[in-house]
């Protein structure tokens, strides 16, 4: 299977603190954020909810997209999230089908 890359946004709550990242393993990376595996921004501010993501097949495109989103005004990020996820639901459980860690 070819590697795919995800650009994603995590939130502490609706309209809360946001974190934008890029990864080649979305399920694993979100699980790490949710369980504060690594100390840093997301663990400090309890940014544990996956609220938006998009998939890319080219790592360079994914990294460029992440960098561009990080430069955006907050209002643009909120619109991006609400266009995909108007209720700010945690999308992680829908991707895993359960509350278990990725295997």
NUVEXKE-623410 format. One record per residue (C-alpha): residue number from 1; x, y, z. Coordinates in Angstrom, 3 decimals. Example, Ala and Ser with C-alpha at 12.3 -4.5 7.8 and 13.67 -1.06 7.14 Angstrom:
<atom><k>1</k><x>12.300</x><y>-4.500</y><z>7.800</z></atom>
<atom><k>2</k><x>13.670</x><y>-1.060</y><z>7.140</z></atom>
***
This chain:
<atom><k>1</k><x>0.000</x><y>0.000</y><z>0.000</z></atom>
<atom><k>2</k><x>1.257</x><y>3.459</y><z>-0.857</z></atom>
<atom><k>3</k><x>1.952</x><y>5.881</y><z>1.958</z></atom>
<atom><k>4</k><x>-0.547</x><y>8.671</y><z>2.399</z></atom>
<atom><k>5</k><x>-0.066</x><y>11.817</y><z>4.439</z></atom>
<atom><k>6</k><x>-2.598</x><y>13.674</y><z>6.510</z></atom>
<atom><k>7</k><x>-2.710</x><y>17.340</y><z>7.360</z></atom>
<atom><k>8</k><x>-4.860</x><y>17.695</y><z>10.458</z></atom>
<atom><k>9</k><x>-6.193</x><y>20.110</y><z>13.034</z></atom>
<atom><k>10</k><x>-6.702</x><y>19.213</y><z>16.679</z></atom>
<atom><k>11</k><x>-8.713</x><y>21.350</y><z>19.118</z></atom>
<atom><k>12</k><x>-9.111</x><y>21.546</y><z>22.873</z></atom>
<atom><k>13</k><x>-12.850</x><y>22.195</y><z>22.430</z></atom>
<atom><k>14</k><x>-15.172</x><y>24.031</y><z>20.055</z></atom>
<atom><k>15</k><x>-13.478</x><y>27.360</y><z>19.204</z></atom>
<atom><k>16</k><x>-10.682</x><y>26.446</y><z>21.621</z></atom>
<atom><k>17</k><x>-6.946</x><y>26.103</y><z>21.215</z></atom>
<atom><k>18</k><x>-5.931</x><y>24.737</y><z>17.802</z></atom>
<atom><k>19</k><x>-2.958</x><y>22.685</y><z>16.648</z></atom>
<atom><k>20</k><x>-2.108</x><y>21.959</y><z>13.000</z></atom>
<atom><k>21</k><x>0.148</x><y>19.075</y><z>12.040</z></atom>
<atom><k>22</k><x>1.147</x><y>16.641</y><z>9.304</z></atom>
<atom><k>23</k><x>1.781</x><y>12.903</y><z>9.608</z></atom>
<atom><k>24</k><x>2.096</x><y>9.683</y><z>7.648</z></atom>
<atom><k>25</k><x>0.048</x><y>7.801</y><z>10.284</z></atom>
<atom><k>26</k><x>-2.996</x><y>9.834</y><z>11.325</z></atom>
<atom><k>27</k><x>-4.491</x><y>7.275</y><z>13.719</z></atom>
<atom><k>28</k><x>-1.243</x><y>6.755</y><z>15.601</z></atom>
<atom><k>29</k><x>-0.416</x><y>10.460</y><z>15.764</z></atom>
<atom><k>30</k><x>-3.875</x><y>11.469</y><z>17.031</z></atom>
<atom><k>31</k><x>-3.743</x><y>8.660</y><z>19.616</z></atom>
<atom><k>32</k><x>-0.416</x><y>10.088</y><z>20.797</z></atom>
<atom><k>33</k><x>-1.955</x><y>13.571</y><z>21.139</z></atom>
<atom><k>34</k><x>-4.970</x><y>12.200</y><z>23.014</z></atom>
<atom><k>35</k><x>-2.807</x><y>10.297</y><z>25.483</z></atom>
<atom><k>36</k><x>-0.173</x><y>13.026</y><z>25.975</z></atom>
<atom><k>37</k><x>2.578</x><y>10.616</y><z>24.923</z></atom>
<atom><k>38</k><x>4.981</x><y>13.435</y><z>24.136</z></atom>
<atom><k>39</k><x>5.304</x><y>16.572</y><z>26.240</z></atom>
<atom><k>40</k><x>4.586</x><y>19.757</y><z>24.351</z></atom>
<atom><k>41</k><x>1.909</x><y>22.102</y><z>23.105</z></atom>
<atom><k>42</k><x>-0.961</x><y>19.635</y><z>22.745</z></atom>
<atom><k>43</k><x>-0.420</x><y>18.048</y><z>26.149</z></atom>
<atom><k>44</k><x>0.042</x><y>21.433</y><z>27.861</z></atom>
<atom><k>45</k><x>-3.182</x><y>22.876</y><z>26.421</z></atom>
<atom><k>46</k><x>-5.182</x><y>19.590</y><z>26.354</z></atom>
<atom><k>47</k><x>-5.614</x><y>19.658</y><z>22.585</z></atom>
<atom><k>48</k><x>-7.102</x><y>16.175</y><z>22.211</z></atom>
<atom><k>49</k><x>-9.930</x><y>16.415</y><z>19.662</z></atom>
<atom><k>50</k><x>-9.372</x><y>15.701</y><z>15.947</z></atom>
<atom><k>51</k><x>-11.658</x><y>18.215</y><z>14.222</z></atom>
<atom><k>52</k><x>-10.357</x><y>18.358</y><z>10.645</z></atom>
<atom><k>53</k><x>-8.047</x><y>16.474</y><z>8.302</z></atom>
<atom><k>54</k><x>-7.275</x><y>15.987</y><z>4.648</z></atom>
<atom><k>55</k><x>-5.292</x><y>13.280</y><z>2.883</z></atom>
<atom><k>56</k><x>-2.408</x><y>13.797</y><z>0.438</z></atom>
<atom><k>57</k><x>-0.380</x><y>11.318</y><z>-1.586</z></atom>
<atom><k>58</k><x>2.633</x><y>13.616</y><z>-1.959</z></atom>
<atom><k>59</k><x>4.531</x><y>14.431</y><z>1.223</z></atom>
<atom><k>60</k><x>5.731</x><y>17.758</y><z>-0.214</z></atom>
<atom><k>61</k><x>2.151</x><y>18.855</y><z>-0.892</z></atom>
<atom><k>62</k><x>1.124</x><y>17.837</y><z>2.620</z></atom>
<atom><k>63</k><x>3.960</x><y>19.759</y><z>4.243</z></atom>
<atom><k>64</k><x>3.264</x><y>22.826</y><z>2.103</z></atom>
<atom><k>65</k><x>-0.448</x><y>22.682</y><z>2.991</z></atom>
<atom><k>66</k><x>0.371</x><y>22.412</y><z>6.703</z></atom>
<atom><k>67</k><x>2.707</x><y>25.408</y><z>6.523</z></atom>
<atom><k>68</k><x>0.119</x><y>27.484</y><z>4.667</z></atom>
<atom><k>69</k><x>-2.644</x><y>26.655</y><z>7.141</z></atom>
<atom><k>70</k><x>-0.357</x><y>27.566</y><z>10.052</z></atom>
<atom><k>71</k><x>0.039</x><y>31.022</y><z>8.505</z></atom>
<atom><k>72</k><x>-3.722</x><y>31.546</y><z>8.128</z></atom>
<atom><k>73</k><x>-5.819</x><y>33.846</y><z>10.262</z></atom>
<atom><k>74</k><x>-7.727</x><y>32.039</y><z>12.981</z></atom>
<atom><k>75</k><x>-11.077</x><y>32.844</y><z>11.337</z></atom>
<atom><k>76</k><x>-10.001</x><y>31.013</y><z>8.180</z></atom>
<atom><k>77</k><x>-9.053</x><y>27.926</y><z>10.217</z></atom>
<atom><k>78</k><x>-12.405</x><y>27.983</y><z>12.006</z></atom>
<atom><k>79</k><x>-14.218</x><y>28.147</y><z>8.651</z></atom>
<atom><k>80</k><x>-12.136</x><y>25.251</y><z>7.314</z></atom>
<atom><k>81</k><x>-13.096</x><y>23.144</y><z>10.345</z></atom>
<atom><k>82</k><x>-16.773</x><y>24.091</y><z>10.260</z></atom>
<atom><k>83</k><x>-17.077</x><y>23.381</y><z>6.522</z></atom>
<atom><k>84</k><x>-16.059</x><y>19.760</y><z>7.168</z></atom>
<atom><k>85</k><x>-17.204</x><y>19.327</y><z>10.760</z></atom>
<atom><k>86</k><x>-19.872</x><y>21.908</y><z>11.743</z></atom>
<atom><k>87</k><x>-20.482</x><y>20.297</y><z>15.165</z></atom>
<atom><k>88</k><x>-16.773</x><y>20.050</y><z>16.020</z></atom>
<atom><k>89</k><x>-17.133</x><y>16.330</y><z>16.657</z></atom>
<atom><k>90</k><x>-14.039</x><y>14.295</y><z>17.463</z></atom>
<atom><k>91</k><x>-13.380</x><y>12.551</y><z>14.147</z></atom>
<atom><k>92</k><x>-10.948</x><y>10.040</y><z>15.629</z></atom>
<atom><k>93</k><x>-13.555</x><y>7.513</y><z>16.764</z></atom>
<atom><k>94</k><x>-15.149</x><y>7.528</y><z>13.328</z></atom>
<atom><k>95</k><x>-11.791</x><y>6.704</y><z>11.761</z></atom>
<atom><k>96</k><x>-11.021</x><y>3.861</y><z>14.157</z></atom>
<atom><k>97</k><x>-14.537</x><y>2.503</y><z>14.647</z></atom>
<atom><k>98</k><x>-13.753</x><y>2.205</y><z>18.347</z></atom>
<atom><k>99</k><x>-11.999</x><y>3.840</y><z>21.242</z></atom>
<atom><k>100</k><x>-9.021</x><y>1.478</y><z>21.049</z></atom>
<atom><k>101</k><x>-5.506</x><y>2.535</y><z>20.221</z></atom>
<atom><k>102</k><x>-4.272</x><y>1.881</y><z>16.681</z></atom>
<atom><k>103</k><x>-2.767</x><y>-1.554</y><z>16.139</z></atom>
***
